[in-house]
């Protein structure tokens, strides 16, 4: 999510293998982590983003893996906090799981 409230879309599937990248654990600044400052400063925005993703059978891409925010070489991945809470609603996670195409990746260092 950018400062203006827009949400970035970034592919979380590997083009060559079809594997779906999912963080192996929450990043250090995950919006689902208790005590995260965005939970108190932007609660409606987070609630809306999560509701939209869940209702559309989508997912939330980890903000620390988004192009422009992530360290060099880090590819976009599904947020672990979202997956643990709402993963059953995500089409990518359901298909990836059914086909054995989920690849857990380590969160980037903050």
KAHUVEN-V915120 format. One record per backbone hydrogen bond with DSSP energy under -0.5 kcal/mol. CO is the residue of the C=O (numbers start at 0). NH is the residue of the N-H. E is the energy in kcal/mol with one decimal. If there is no record, write none. Layout:
((CO;NH;E) (CO;NH;E))
This chain:
((1;4;-2.5) (5;1;-2.8) (7;9;-0.5) (11;20;-3.3) (13;17;-2.7) (18;13;-2.9) (18;20;-0.6) (19;102;-3.0) (20;77;-2.7) (21;104;-2.5) (26;29;-1.5) (29;32;-1.6) (32;35;-2.0) (35;38;-1.4) (35;39;-0.6) (36;39;-0.9) (36;40;-2.1) (37;41;-2.4) (41;45;-2.3) (42;46;-2.5) (43;47;-2.6) (44;48;-2.5) (45;49;-2.6) (46;50;-2.5) (47;51;-2.7) (48;52;-2.2) (49;53;-2.8) (50;54;-2.6) (51;55;-1.7) (52;57;-3.3) (53;56;-1.2) (56;90;-2.9) (58;60;-0.5) (59;78;-3.1) (61;64;-1.9) (62;65;-0.9) (65;68;-2.4) (65;69;-2.5) (70;73;-2.0) (76;61;-2.6) (77;22;-2.2) (78;82;-2.4) (79;83;-2.8) (80;84;-1.3) (81;85;-3.9) (81;86;-0.5) (82;86;-1.6) (85;88;-2.5) (86;89;-1.4) (88;90;-0.6) (89;93;-2.4) (90;94;-2.9) (91;95;-2.5) (92;96;-2.3) (93;97;-2.5) (94;98;-2.4) (95;100;-3.6) (95;101;-0.6) (96;99;-1.0) (100;19;-3.3) (100;102;-0.5) (101;103;-0.5) (102;21;-2.1) (104;23;-2.8))
